[in-house]
Amino acid sequence: MVLIDDFLYHYRANELSATHKYAEDFDDNRMRLLEVLGNVAAIMDHKIEEMQKKHSDIIERDLMDFAVVAASGVIVNKYYHKASPLSPLGRWKASDQYLKNTFIDKSIHSINFHELTNKNKLRVGFMKLKLYGLLAVSSRLNRRGGQNAK
């Protein structure tokens, strides 16, 4: 075994594969596929529209919950990562700027605090109070606790 710094790629052409065969009806097959996919897309659009009408509040709440968790993940795993080149103040500023995204800001400030898990209550609280360093520390402590519990 030898380790080299080059990225190598081996391509094996199979002359019997569908991509190498001439298909006289290739265009017809593609048109049928497009028709089927168009019908599926129309059905999905209709179903999604029905679901949004019936459950729009639930969908929006779930999306906001996801936005909060995703935003905290960006802060912890990017701006407060040990390999981040940012200064402590730079980390704070970058986190604060990131959370100014309209949807994320709306999610953090309009989420129903009482419906959150304790972990997410901490996340939201730290983000509302702009205590991003504490968010990162609590996240790391939580991970370590989870690893020790295994």
Disulfide bonds with the S-S distance in Angstrom:
none
